[in-house]
Amino acid sequence: MGTPRGCRIVVRRTHDSAQPPTVTHVVDGVRHAGESVQGAARRALREAGLSGPDPWAVDLSGKVAVFAVDVPDATRTDHLRTDRGDEQVARAVAVPDVRIGFRPLGRGDLPDVVRWTAEPHVAQWWTDEAADLDAAEKHYGPAIDGEDPTRLWVVEVNGRSVGFVQDYRIGDHPEYAALTARPDAVGFDYAIGEPAWAGRGTGTRMLWQFLTEVVRPHHPDAPQYFAAPDHRNARSLRVLDKLGFTRGLWFDEPQPGGRVDTVVGCELDVRRYLGR
């Protein structure tokens, strides 16, 4: 997958009521030499007179990177090109209009983690470190207490807890660093635990916000982000594709209990996609 040469930002007009967003305009741009994919989208919005809102990724896996941006109903957009209703626009329309946030995971969240990892859509891909509360405490307690450098987060959608993510510098885990080419990269794992929110198109937007708003400020010099889903987890792999990740080597990853999973190393070039 090559780096996108152009960008398209779908402008979604949000309303004060509970109505879904209205998509009526698009902004197109071309990525300049040396410019990041995100930088090109931001510049295209500025040139179109929309300098306030920040675009979020819809699908960066093609020659044209598709972003979306939500603007208040009162925002003037009559100077923008009218939506042509093509497939790229349809992808942006399908993403729910939600508020996504992250907060540190605490011991009070462990019952939810146990429940989420037991859900069938998560359990088939997740290890059994949270089989019960005692196991969850043993596995996550050190990170909650700051004894393990892994950072744990609860994902909230519209103010309700729906899943969890974690990020860590690969080099802080020697047994994992030996399996990857970049120990200075930042690794992350993720799960939408609530079945009602699984498969609704929020995964790509959630991870984009996590990487840009949570991971990057804490690891500003990380050259690469890294995730390694199971090779059979087509949904997770597709989400990473849409974020601009490149699929790399397959390798066997030891799991608790002696099991070995075959995973796919997926890498994002931070400077190329997010800039310096």
Backbone as CSV, one residue per row, in Angstrom:
resi,resn,N_x,N_y,N_z,CA_x,CA_y,CA_z,C_x,C_y,C_z
1,MET,0.848,-1.188,0.000,0.000,0.000,0.000,0.880,1.233,0.000
2,GLY,0.759,2.073,-1.034,1.546,3.283,-1.113,0.902,4.424,-0.340
3,THR,1.681,5.447,-0.044,1.152,6.608,0.661,0.193,7.363,-0.239
4,PRO,-0.977,7.768,0.245,-1.935,8.506,-0.590,-1.321,9.763,-1.186
5,ARG,-1.668,10.040,-2.442,-1.160,11.222,-3.131,-2.103,12.405,-3.017
6,GLY,-3.348,12.126,-2.726,-4.335,13.193,-2.591,-5.158,12.993,-1.337
7,CYS,-6.053,13.936,-1.071,-6.931,13.805,0.077,-8.313,14.340,-0.264
8,ARG,-9.298,13.795,0.395,-10.676,14.253,0.266,-11.260,14.345,1.661
9,ILE,-11.797,15.510,1.979,-12.387,15.706,3.289,-13.881,15.914,3.119
10,VAL,-14.657,15.029,3.704,-16.110,15.119,3.648,-16.581,15.987,4.808
11,VAL,-17.295,17.039,4.494,-17.780,17.979,5.504,-19.154,17.509,5.983
12,ARG,-19.216,17.173,7.260,-20.452,16.689,7.872,-21.024,17.800,8.764
13,ARG,-22.205,18.237,8.426,-22.858,19.303,9.195,-23.645,18.669,10.343
14,THR,-23.291,19.025,11.573,-23.988,18.479,12.735,-25.072,19.447,13.196
15,HIS,-26.082,18.890,13.842,-27.247,19.669,14.256,-27.377,19.667,15.776
16,ASP,-28.098,20.640,16.297,-28.307,20.700,17.738,-29.240,19.597,18.226
17,SER,-30.075,19.089,17.363,-31.021,18.037,17.744,-30.340,16.685,17.650
18,ALA,-31.122,15.637,17.825,-30.598,14.270,17.767,-30.506,13.761,16.338
19,GLN,-30.722,14.617,15.362,-30.656,14.192,13.970,-29.234,13.784,13.591
20,PRO,-29.096,12.799,12.686,-27.756,12.436,12.220,-27.147,13.563,11.405
21,PRO,-25.816,13.562,11.231,-25.185,14.650,10.470,-25.620,14.644,9.014
22,THR,-25.621,15.830,8.409,-25.945,15.979,6.996,-24.645,16.209,6.230
23,VAL,-24.426,15.435,5.198,-23.211,15.564,4.397,-23.584,16.196,3.063
24,THR,-23.074,17.403,2.844,-23.456,18.118,1.632,-22.275,18.620,0.811
25,HIS,-21.067,18.623,1.359,-19.926,19.195,0.656,-18.679,18.343,0.850
26,VAL,-17.743,18.503,-0.073,-16.449,17.855,0.045,-15.362,18.861,-0.311
27,VAL,-14.172,18.616,0.242,-12.998,19.424,-0.076,-11.922,18.482,-0.576
28,ASP,-11.363,18.744,-1.738,-10.323,17.906,-2.315,-8.981,18.625,-2.261
29,GLY,-7.900,17.847,-2.133,-6.570,18.427,-2.117,-5.539,17.449,-2.632
30,VAL,-4.357,17.956,-2.928,-3.228,17.143,-3.391,-2.114,17.266,-2.362
31,ARG,-1.508,16.147,-2.019,-0.428,16.170,-1.030,0.853,16.675,-1.679
32,HIS,1.459,17.693,-1.070,2.700,18.253,-1.582,3.893,17.390,-1.200
33,ALA,4.991,17.546,-1.910,6.207,16.796,-1.611,6.654,17.076,-0.174
34,GLY,6.926,16.018,0.569,7.372,16.150,1.948,6.273,16.420,2.946
35,GLU,5.046,16.531,2.493,3.924,16.841,3.368,3.306,15.554,3.897
36,SER,2.897,15.553,5.154,2.236,14.380,5.713,0.812,14.276,5.189
37,VAL,0.231,13.099,5.317,-1.143,12.891,4.853,-2.102,13.760,5.668
38,GLN,-1.934,13.773,6.987,-2.782,14.606,7.818,-2.548,16.091,7.529
39,GLY,-1.286,16.459,7.304,-0.979,17.850,7.001,-1.648,18.328,5.735
40,ALA,-1.711,17.449,4.722,-2.372,17.819,3.470,-3.854,18.075,3.686
41,ALA,-4.485,17.243,4.510,-5.915,17.428,4.782,-6.158,18.726,5.538
42,ARG,-5.326,19.008,6.519,-5.482,20.264,7.268,-5.296,21.480,6.375
43,ARG,-4.283,21.423,5.500,-4.043,22.552,4.606,-5.212,22.750,3.656
44,ALA,-5.745,21.633,3.114,-6.877,21.733,2.189,-8.077,22.389,2.866
45,LEU,-8.294,22.073,4.141,-9.403,22.703,4.860,-9.154,24.188,5.056
46,ARG,-7.921,24.550,5.405,-7.608,25.970,5.592,-7.821,26.737,4.292
47,GLU,-7.361,26.162,3.205,-7.509,26.838,1.911,-8.973,26.967,1.510
48,ALA,-9.815,26.073,2.064,-11.252,26.141,1.769,-11.992,27.024,2.765
49,GLY,-11.249,27.642,3.688,-11.876,28.543,4.639,-12.412,27.884,5.889
50,LEU,-12.014,26.635,6.153,-12.450,25.923,7.363,-11.216,25.633,8.214
51,SER,-10.790,26.613,8.987,-9.540,26.474,9.720,-9.710,25.938,11.136
52,GLY,-10.939,25.870,11.637,-11.143,25.474,13.026,-11.161,23.974,13.274
53,PRO,-12.029,23.232,12.616,-12.177,21.809,12.932,-11.002,20.980,12.431
54,ASP,-10.744,19.867,13.134,-9.646,18.979,12.759,-10.221,17.740,12.075
55,PRO,-9.695,17.347,10.917,-10.245,16.183,10.215,-9.842,14.875,10.888
56,TRP,-10.680,13.877,10.772,-10.370,12.549,11.296,-10.460,11.522,10.169
57,ALA,-9.683,10.458,10.307,-9.517,9.491,9.226,-10.758,8.633,9.029
58,VAL,-11.124,8.468,7.778,-12.183,7.526,7.387,-11.568,6.318,6.703
59,ASP,-10.707,6.568,5.705,-10.029,5.481,4.998,-8.801,6.050,4.292
60,LEU,-7.622,5.702,4.795,-6.367,6.186,4.225,-5.666,5.122,3.405
61,SER,-6.390,4.077,3.014,-5.743,2.937,2.373,-5.644,3.046,0.856
62,GLY,-6.245,4.059,0.259,-6.212,4.193,-1.188,-5.279,5.285,-1.661
63,LYS,-5.336,5.593,-2.949,-4.514,6.669,-3.508,-4.974,8.040,-3.030
64,VAL,-6.246,8.123,-2.657,-6.796,9.352,-2.093,-7.197,9.059,-0.652
65,ALA,-6.623,9.799,0.289,-6.938,9.616,1.704,-8.270,10.289,2.005
66,VAL,-9.198,9.525,2.548,-10.529,10.058,2.849,-10.606,10.427,4.326
67,PHE,-10.905,11.688,4.586,-11.116,12.194,5.934,-12.549,12.702,6.040
68,ALA,-12.943,13.015,7.262,-14.217,13.696,7.496,-13.989,14.767,8.546
69,VAL,-14.859,15.743,8.553,-14.802,16.799,9.565,-16.231,17.187,9.905
70,ASP,-16.499,17.356,11.189,-17.828,17.745,11.649,-17.843,19.233,11.953
71,VAL,-18.800,19.944,11.373,-18.917,21.389,11.605,-20.315,21.686,12.136
72,PRO,-20.438,22.714,12.976,-21.765,23.084,13.497,-22.713,23.468,12.370
73,ASP,-23.987,23.364,12.661,-25.009,23.633,11.656,-24.919,25.044,11.104
74,ALA,-24.438,25.982,11.917,-24.394,27.378,11.486,-23.183,27.707,10.617
75,THR,-22.258,26.762,10.447,-21.048,27.028,9.671,-21.391,27.263,8.197
76,ARG,-20.841,28.324,7.618,-21.106,28.624,6.210,-20.274,27.709,5.325
77,THR,-20.928,26.981,4.431,-20.231,26.073,3.514,-20.715,26.230,2.073
78,ASP,-21.453,27.297,1.788,-22.006,27.426,0.437,-20.926,27.691,-0.610
79,HIS,-19.705,28.008,-0.167,-18.615,28.233,-1.116,-17.893,26.930,-1.469
80,LEU,-18.261,25.824,-0.825,-17.607,24.536,-1.066,-18.314,23.764,-2.166
81,ARG,-17.573,22.794,-2.737,-18.143,21.980,-3.809,-19.196,21.041,-3.247
82,THR,-20.305,20.923,-3.956,-21.399,20.069,-3.503,-20.999,18.602,-3.558
83,ASP,-21.472,17.849,-2.606,-21.226,16.408,-2.536,-21.729,15.704,-3.800
84,ARG,-20.875,14.835,-4.349,-21.256,14.081,-5.539,-21.895,12.747,-5.200
85,GLY,-21.912,12.384,-3.913,-22.568,11.148,-3.517,-21.851,9.897,-3.963
86,ASP,-20.502,9.903,-4.040,-19.790,8.724,-4.494,-19.461,7.804,-3.319
87,GLU,-18.731,6.725,-3.588,-18.442,5.723,-2.570,-17.620,6.294,-1.421
88,GLN,-16.670,7.163,-1.726,-15.838,7.739,-0.672,-16.670,8.576,0.289
89,VAL,-17.611,9.331,-0.248,-18.490,10.118,0.597,-19.368,9.205,1.436
90,ALA,-19.841,8.121,0.831,-20.707,7.191,1.547,-20.001,6.583,2.759
91,ARG,-18.697,6.344,2.657,-17.955,5.798,3.802,-17.990,6.763,4.974
92,ALA,-17.848,8.050,4.682,-17.876,9.040,5.753,-19.267,9.205,6.340
93,VAL,-20.283,9.093,5.501,-21.659,9.221,5.966,-21.987,8.102,6.961
94,ALA,-21.420,6.927,6.737,-21.776,5.747,7.534,-21.235,5.792,8.955
95,VAL,-20.253,6.653,9.233,-19.672,6.711,10.577,-20.614,7.473,11.500
96,PRO,-21.026,6.879,12.617,-21.966,7.566,13.519,-21.394,8.868,14.056
97,ASP,-22.277,9.808,14.318,-21.888,11.084,14.914,-21.845,10.889,16.431
98,VAL,-20.647,10.681,16.961,-20.504,10.367,18.385,-19.381,11.195,18.995
99,ARG,-19.399,11.299,20.322,-18.313,11.909,21.079,-17.470,10.793,21.672
100,ILE,-16.197,10.748,21.323,-15.295,9.701,21.792,-14.285,10.322,22.747
101,GLY,-14.076,9.662,23.881,-13.112,10.140,24.849,-12.368,9.000,25.507
102,PHE,-11.305,9.327,26.225,-10.469,8.326,26.885,-10.162,8.799,28.304
103,ARG,-10.208,7.886,29.241,-9.829,8.193,30.623,-9.004,7.030,31.161
104,PRO,-8.114,7.302,32.135,-7.297,6.207,32.676,-8.151,5.097,33.284
105,LEU,-7.769,3.870,33.016,-8.471,2.719,33.561,-8.066,2.525,35.019
106,GLY,-9.043,2.319,35.892,-8.788,2.083,37.305,-9.345,0.743,37.748
107,ARG,-9.138,0.428,39.001,-9.620,-0.854,39.516,-11.143,-0.982,39.440
108,GLY,-11.831,0.137,39.529,-13.277,0.092,39.406,-13.761,-0.333,38.032
109,ASP,-12.858,-0.295,37.046,-13.223,-0.699,35.683,-12.942,-2.180,35.408
110,LEU,-12.246,-2.853,36.313,-11.859,-4.238,36.053,-13.060,-5.175,35.859
111,PRO,-14.178,-5.002,36.599,-15.335,-5.861,36.288,-15.811,-5.710,34.844
112,ASP,-15.757,-4.480,34.318,-16.128,-4.291,32.911,-15.129,-4.976,31.990
113,VAL,-13.834,-4.881,32.302,-12.820,-5.536,31.474,-13.056,-7.053,31.441
114,VAL,-13.355,-7.635,32.595,-13.650,-9.075,32.656,-14.858,-9.401,31.782
115,ARG,-15.892,-8.574,31.880,-17.101,-8.816,31.091,-16.835,-8.637,29.603
116,TRP,-16.105,-7.568,29.251,-15.838,-7.307,27.835,-15.018,-8.419,27.198
117,THR,-13.990,-8.884,27.890,-13.132,-9.907,27.290,-13.821,-11.260,27.218
118,ALA,-14.956,-11.405,27.912,-15.726,-12.641,27.825,-16.748,-12.608,26.691
119,GLU,-16.987,-11.416,26.127,-17.929,-11.325,25.006,-17.370,-12.102,23.814
120,PRO,-18.215,-12.872,23.122,-17.718,-13.724,22.026,-16.906,-12.988,20.974
121,HIS,-17.296,-11.757,20.624,-16.585,-11.048,19.554,-15.204,-10.587,20.004
122,VAL,-14.943,-10.563,21.324,-13.626,-10.205,21.856,-12.854,-11.461,22.243
123,ALA,-13.531,-12.406,22.886,-12.863,-13.589,23.452,-12.110,-14.396,22.410
124,GLN,-12.591,-14.426,21.187,-11.923,-15.241,20.162,-10.549,-14.704,19.785
125,TRP,-10.300,-13.400,20.119,-9.014,-12.803,19.762,-8.191,-12.389,20.971
126,TRP,-8.797,-12.307,22.133,-8.121,-11.783,23.312,-7.626,-12.919,24.181
127,THR,-6.481,-12.729,24.823,-5.969,-13.740,25.744,-6.805,-13.742,27.020
128,ASP,-6.596,-14.746,27.848,-7.456,-14.941,29.016,-6.880,-14.319,30.285
129,GLU,-6.113,-13.220,30.162,-5.538,-12.609,31.361,-6.581,-11.976,32.264
130,ALA,-7.812,-11.771,31.766,-8.886,-11.217,32.583,-10.050,-12.196,32.672
131,ALA,-9.728,-13.462,32.895,-10.776,-14.481,32.979,-11.700,-14.245,34.165
132,ASP,-11.171,-13.651,35.238,-11.963,-13.286,36.399,-11.280,-12.089,37.060
133,LEU,-11.874,-11.601,38.140,-11.340,-10.395,38.775,-9.939,-10.605,39.337
134,ASP,-9.687,-11.784,39.903,-8.354,-12.045,40.446,-7.305,-12.016,39.337
135,ALA,-7.626,-12.637,38.201,-6.689,-12.649,37.074,-6.488,-11.238,36.526
136,ALA,-7.581,-10.463,36.446,-7.477,-9.101,35.941,-6.617,-8.233,36.864
137,GLU,-6.789,-8.406,38.169,-5.973,-7.662,39.122,-4.503,-8.023,38.980
138,LYS,-4.218,-9.289,38.836,-2.823,-9.728,38.709,-2.184,-9.174,37.444
139,HIS,-2.954,-9.141,36.353,-2.388,-8.708,35.078,-2.331,-7.184,34.956
140,TYR,-3.409,-6.484,35.340,-3.488,-5.044,35.107,-3.113,-4.203,36.328
141,GLY,-3.125,-4.812,37.515,-2.832,-4.065,38.728,-1.516,-3.317,38.702
142,PRO,-0.399,-3.952,38.282,0.877,-3.226,38.254,0.843,-1.975,37.372
143,ALA,0.161,-2.033,36.230,0.071,-0.843,35.368,-0.799,0.223,36.011
144,ILE,-1.877,-0.174,36.667,-2.731,0.789,37.359,-1.945,1.506,38.445
145,ASP,-1.062,0.769,39.133,-0.257,1.340,40.220,0.987,2.069,39.730
146,GLY,1.246,2.054,38.424,2.423,2.722,37.882,3.695,1.911,37.965
147,GLU,3.596,0.631,38.342,4.773,-0.231,38.421,5.132,-0.824,37.064
148,ASP,4.193,-0.815,36.138,4.392,-1.271,34.761,4.174,-0.051,33.872
149,PRO,5.075,0.238,32.917,4.942,1.451,32.100,3.793,1.438,31.097
150,THR,3.105,0.308,30.952,1.957,0.263,30.053,0.866,1.204,30.562
151,ARG,0.300,1.982,29.650,-0.784,2.892,30.020,-2.111,2.264,29.604
152,LEU,-3.084,2.267,30.503,-4.383,1.648,30.295,-5.465,2.716,30.223
153,TRP,-6.402,2.549,29.276,-7.434,3.554,29.058,-8.792,2.896,28.848
154,VAL,-9.822,3.572,29.319,-11.196,3.194,29.012,-11.676,4.070,27.867
155,VAL,-12.317,3.465,26.883,-12.897,4.205,25.764,-14.336,4.556,26.116
156,GLU,-14.681,5.823,25.971,-16.042,6.263,26.222,-16.658,6.792,24.925
157,VAL,-17.873,6.378,24.661,-18.638,6.885,23.529,-19.886,7.553,24.089
158,ASN,-20.006,8.844,23.795,-21.109,9.640,24.327,-21.201,9.522,25.848
159,GLY,-20.036,9.466,26.505,-19.980,9.446,27.955,-20.143,8.087,28.600
160,ARG,-20.274,7.021,27.820,-20.467,5.686,28.375,-19.268,4.808,28.019
161,SER,-18.831,3.999,28.968,-17.680,3.119,28.764,-18.058,1.982,27.824
162,VAL,-17.256,1.807,26.748,-17.589,0.782,25.760,-16.441,-0.180,25.472
163,GLY,-15.220,0.123,25.948,-14.085,-0.739,25.649,-12.824,-0.190,26.294
164,PHE,-11.689,-0.743,25.917,-10.431,-0.298,26.516,-9.295,-0.426,25.512
165,VAL,-8.260,0.382,25.743,-7.054,0.373,24.912,-5.852,0.497,25.836
166,GLN,-4.698,0.105,25.322,-3.462,0.263,26.081,-2.338,0.625,25.115
167,ASP,-1.394,1.421,25.612,-0.244,1.766,24.785,1.025,1.626,25.619
168,TYR,2.142,1.367,24.934,3.409,1.077,25.613,4.536,1.217,24.605
169,ARG,5.694,1.599,25.103,6.869,1.619,24.240,7.372,0.183,24.105
170,ILE,7.559,-0.248,22.858,7.946,-1.631,22.603,9.191,-2.022,23.398
171,GLY,10.161,-1.118,23.489,11.408,-1.425,24.169,11.258,-1.685,25.653
172,ASP,10.110,-1.293,26.254,9.889,-1.548,27.673,9.514,-2.994,27.951
173,HIS,9.305,-3.764,26.899,8.930,-5.169,27.045,9.910,-5.998,26.206
174,PRO,11.062,-6.374,26.778,12.126,-7.050,26.017,11.661,-8.290,25.270
175,GLU,10.755,-9.044,25.884,10.308,-10.271,25.228,9.517,-9.966,23.963
176,TYR,8.875,-8.782,23.907,8.111,-8.373,22.745,9.008,-7.655,21.745
177,ALA,9.947,-6.856,22.258,10.845,-6.103,21.389,11.662,-7.028,20.498
178,ALA,11.979,-8.223,21.020,12.769,-9.169,20.240,12.023,-9.666,19.017
179,LEU,10.703,-9.519,19.015,9.900,-10.002,17.898,9.652,-8.932,16.844
180,THR,10.021,-7.689,17.134,9.757,-6.594,16.212,11.052,-5.932,15.773
181,ALA,10.954,-5.160,14.709,12.147,-4.516,14.151,12.418,-3.156,14.776
182,ARG,11.445,-2.570,15.508,11.602,-1.221,16.014,11.253,-1.166,17.504
183,PRO,12.209,-1.418,18.380,11.922,-1.307,19.816,11.598,0.106,20.257
184,ASP,11.903,1.126,19.421,11.561,2.498,19.778,10.148,2.875,19.329
185,ALA,9.422,1.929,18.738,8.047,2.176,18.335,7.116,2.127,19.548
186,VAL,5.896,2.604,19.366,4.864,2.516,20.398,3.847,1.475,19.964
187,GLY,3.634,0.488,20.810,2.647,-0.541,20.527,1.330,-0.227,21.206
188,PHE,0.262,-0.786,20.688,-1.049,-0.582,21.305,-1.951,-1.775,21.004
189,ASP,-2.896,-1.984,21.920,-3.910,-3.040,21.790,-5.264,-2.412,22.085
190,TYR,-6.323,-2.983,21.585,-7.618,-2.312,21.661,-8.748,-3.322,21.576
191,ALA,-9.873,-2.970,22.170,-11.069,-3.813,22.079,-12.296,-2.955,22.361
192,ILE,-13.281,-3.022,21.485,-14.602,-2.464,21.782,-15.388,-3.598,22.419
193,GLY,-15.655,-3.483,23.709,-16.251,-4.587,24.446,-17.754,-4.667,24.368
194,GLU,-18.424,-3.517,24.324,-19.881,-3.532,24.307,-20.385,-4.007,22.950
195,PRO,-21.134,-5.110,22.905,-21.596,-5.645,21.611,-22.391,-4.631,20.790
196,ALA,-23.128,-3.744,21.462,-23.956,-2.780,20.732,-23.120,-1.813,19.908
197,TRP,-21.811,-1.640,20.266,-20.971,-0.706,19.542,-19.973,-1.405,18.625
198,ALA,-19.963,-2.713,18.620,-19.043,-3.453,17.745,-19.588,-3.472,16.317
199,GLY,-18.714,-3.238,15.361,-19.107,-3.304,13.965,-19.975,-2.159,13.483
200,ARG,-19.935,-1.020,14.181,-20.764,0.121,13.782,-19.974,1.231,13.108
201,GLY,-18.705,0.966,12.812,-17.910,1.949,12.096,-17.200,2.952,12.970
202,THR,-17.224,2.746,14.298,-16.566,3.688,15.189,-15.107,3.323,15.458
203,GLY,-14.684,2.094,15.127,-13.339,1.634,15.460,-12.240,2.486,14.837
204,THR,-12.372,2.828,13.562,-11.349,3.619,12.888,-11.244,5.008,13.507
205,ARG,-12.375,5.653,13.729,-12.354,6.992,14.322,-11.812,6.933,15.746
206,MET,-12.192,5.907,16.502,-11.717,5.773,17.879,-10.206,5.646,17.924
207,LEU,-9.641,4.786,17.104,-8.191,4.602,17.121,-7.458,5.818,16.571
208,TRP,-8.019,6.492,15.582,-7.386,7.708,15.071,-7.273,8.745,16.187
209,GLN,-8.359,8.945,16.924,-8.316,9.906,18.018,-7.365,9.448,19.116
210,PHE,-7.326,8.159,19.388,-6.422,7.649,20.412,-4.970,7.906,20.028
211,LEU,-4.602,7.608,18.791,-3.220,7.785,18.357,-2.826,9.253,18.291
212,THR,-3.721,10.113,17.829,-3.373,11.520,17.645,-3.539,12.350,18.915
213,GLU,-4.484,11.997,19.778,-4.781,12.816,20.949,-4.199,12.273,22.246
214,VAL,-3.921,10.961,22.311,-3.433,10.352,23.551,-1.997,9.858,23.404
215,VAL,-1.723,9.084,22.356,-0.395,8.493,22.192,0.621,9.540,21.768
216,ARG,0.303,10.319,20.751,1.323,11.218,20.204,1.815,12.266,21.199
217,PRO,0.951,12.912,21.969,1.480,13.887,22.936,2.420,13.259,23.970
218,HIS,2.206,11.998,24.317,3.042,11.341,25.327,4.322,10.785,24.724
219,HIS,4.272,10.417,23.456,5.435,9.851,22.763,5.704,10.676,21.503
220,PRO,6.071,11.955,21.639,6.181,12.832,20.462,7.279,12.435,19.485
221,ASP,8.271,11.670,19.941,9.386,11.312,19.063,9.287,9.899,18.507
222,ALA,8.215,9.182,18.829,8.081,7.812,18.329,7.999,7.821,16.807
223,PRO,8.858,7.069,16.110,8.839,7.088,14.646,7.769,6.175,14.044
224,GLN,7.203,5.302,14.885,6.319,4.278,14.339,5.336,3.828,15.414
225,TYR,4.109,3.528,14.987,3.131,2.871,15.845,2.971,1.439,15.356
226,PHE,2.745,0.538,16.292,2.779,-0.889,15.955,1.623,-1.622,16.627
227,ALA,0.953,-2.464,15.880,-0.089,-3.346,16.404,0.058,-4.691,15.721
228,ALA,-0.381,-5.742,16.408,-0.193,-7.090,15.865,-1.435,-7.942,16.107
229,PRO,-2.472,-7.758,15.284,-3.677,-8.582,15.434,-3.425,-10.022,14.966
230,ASP,-4.276,-10.904,15.431,-4.255,-12.277,14.945,-4.457,-12.276,13.424
231,HIS,-3.767,-13.163,12.732,-3.837,-13.166,11.264,-5.234,-13.492,10.739
232,ARG,-6.090,-14.035,11.586,-7.461,-14.367,11.164,-8.453,-13.251,11.473
233,ASN,-8.004,-12.221,12.180,-8.901,-11.153,12.607,-9.035,-10.110,11.495
234,ALA,-9.843,-10.433,10.506,-9.969,-9.591,9.315,-10.505,-8.205,9.650
235,ARG,-11.427,-8.114,10.594,-12.012,-6.811,10.930,-10.958,-5.871,11.509
236,SER,-10.151,-6.383,12.436,-9.121,-5.538,13.053,-8.059,-5.138,12.037
237,LEU,-7.666,-6.060,11.190,-6.677,-5.759,10.169,-7.188,-4.687,9.207
238,ARG,-8.455,-4.749,8.878,-9.019,-3.759,7.965,-9.054,-2.372,8.607
239,VAL,-9.342,-2.298,9.905,-9.309,-1.019,10.596,-7.915,-0.396,10.506
240,LEU,-6.889,-1.209,10.729,-5.521,-0.700,10.653,-5.173,-0.280,9.223
241,ASP,-5.650,-1.033,8.238,-5.454,-0.620,6.843,-5.993,0.792,6.628
242,LYS,-7.186,1.043,7.132,-7.841,2.336,6.906,-7.138,3.473,7.643
243,LEU,-6.341,3.136,8.641,-5.575,4.155,9.362,-4.215,4.421,8.724
244,GLY,-3.892,3.688,7.659,-2.623,3.893,6.975,-1.527,2.921,7.364
245,PHE,-1.849,1.916,8.183,-0.844,0.946,8.595,-0.478,0.018,7.437
246,THR,0.766,-0.415,7.440,1.264,-1.371,6.455,1.429,-2.724,7.122
247,ARG,0.887,-3.752,6.498,1.038,-5.099,7.042,2.445,-5.612,6.753
248,GLY,3.078,-6.168,7.785,4.443,-6.656,7.648,4.553,-8.145,7.902
249,LEU,5.570,-8.522,8.651,5.863,-9.930,8.884,4.830,-10.585,9.785
250,TRP,4.582,-11.848,9.512,3.814,-12.672,10.425,4.798,-13.285,11.421
251,PHE,4.406,-13.370,12.678,5.268,-14.041,13.643,4.421,-14.687,14.733
252,ASP,5.012,-15.632,15.417,4.330,-16.332,16.503,4.565,-15.591,17.805
253,GLU,3.481,-15.296,18.506,3.553,-14.537,19.750,3.123,-15.434,20.916
254,PRO,4.021,-15.733,21.848,3.660,-16.568,23.009,2.592,-15.885,23.857
255,GLN,1.633,-16.672,24.348,0.561,-16.164,25.187,0.562,-16.894,26.530
256,PRO,-0.097,-16.320,27.546,-0.200,-17.020,28.822,-0.809,-18.406,28.649
257,GLY,-0.327,-19.361,29.431,-0.851,-20.711,29.346,-0.180,-21.569,28.299
258,GLY,0.845,-21.036,27.639,1.575,-21.835,26.667,1.053,-21.764,25.249
259,ARG,-0.065,-21.037,25.014,-0.591,-20.928,23.668,0.280,-19.995,22.837
260,VAL,0.339,-20.228,21.546,1.083,-19.375,20.627,0.137,-18.910,19.525
261,ASP,0.028,-17.587,19.356,-0.821,-17.021,18.311,0.045,-16.532,17.152
262,THR,-0.437,-16.732,15.950,0.230,-16.182,14.775,-0.398,-14.832,14.467
263,VAL,0.414,-13.778,14.543,-0.093,-12.421,14.394,0.593,-11.736,13.212
264,VAL,-0.001,-10.619,12.796,0.533,-9.842,11.677,1.030,-8.507,12.216
265,GLY,2.321,-8.239,12.057,2.873,-6.967,12.485,2.435,-5.857,11.547
266,CYS,1.731,-4.845,12.079,1.223,-3.731,11.277,1.873,-2.435,11.766
267,GLU,2.417,-1.650,10.843,3.234,-0.490,11.204,2.706,0.777,10.538
268,LEU,2.728,1.873,11.311,2.375,3.181,10.769,3.598,4.081,10.829
269,ASP,3.992,4.639,9.692,5.073,5.619,9.630,4.519,6.949,10.144
270,VAL,4.884,7.333,11.350,4.267,8.486,12.005,4.518,9.777,11.236
271,ARG,5.737,10.031,10.839,6.024,11.288,10.148,5.330,11.372,8.800
272,ARG,5.249,10.255,8.106,4.654,10.282,6.778,3.154,10.543,6.850
273,TYR,2.502,10.024,7.897,1.043,10.170,7.987,0.618,11.313,8.897
274,LEU,1.343,11.538,9.990,0.934,12.557,10.955,1.830,13.783,10.944
275,GLY,2.990,13.706,10.343,3.901,14.833,10.302,4.856,14.837,11.480
276,ARG,5.682,15.846,11.560,6.673,15.958,12.633,6.026,16.490,13.916
